Amino acid sequence: MHLIVGLGNPGSKYQGNRHNIGFMAVDEIVRRHGFSPWRKRFQGETSEGLLGGEKVLLLKPQTYMNESGRAVGEAMRFFDIDPSQVVVLYDELDLEPGKVRVKLGGGAAGHNGIRSMIAHCGPHFVRVRMGIGHPGHKELVHGYVLSDFAKADRDWLEPLLTAVADNSALLVKGEEGSFQNKVHLALNPAPEKPPKKAEN
């Protein structure tokens, strides 16, 4: 069993927030891969299905961002899931909008949801950081992450969520590099080569 966690804050008030891009990503996995309807358990909402032939539990903690690790720790203990089989999708201020970076382990880098994850589950899980851009000044960060994506953001946000969901089986197979590459190519398709001129 693999566990894919989307980070965010519960409730309709936060639904469209930049901080909730993790929730949006797992919602897209459910839609595109025919997972079960969401149900309440482990202080969160869960959905089950298959990715690349592997059984996967999706989890949206309902504890608010800074306590995300409580819900994840509970699900891990129940299913005896190793931290290396946990993938966490979340927002990253220090990446340009639409950029994705994947890594195993590391620190919290100022992200409260990841800090809680490390406290409850240890640091050795896979992180999928989805860029939302930075407002430019530190004092603007709180309001920025807790405000909704702008209409103009849809141009990159929807293709990003689609690409993450379409390639999510690679995360379960441990092919993080391939996943990152395929998402990048989906958002930045190579320009078409002009057709070769026929030789006389």
Secondary structure, DSSP 8 states (H G I E B T S, - for coil): -EEEEE----SGGGTTBGGGHHHHHHHHHHHHHT----EEETTEEEEEEEETTEEEEEEEE-S-GGGHHHHHHHHHHHHT--GGGEEEEEEETTS-TT-EEEEES---TT-HHHHHHHHHH-S-SEEEEEE----SSGGGHHHHHTSB--GGGHHHHHHHHHHHHHTHHHHHTT-HHHHHHHHHHHHS------------
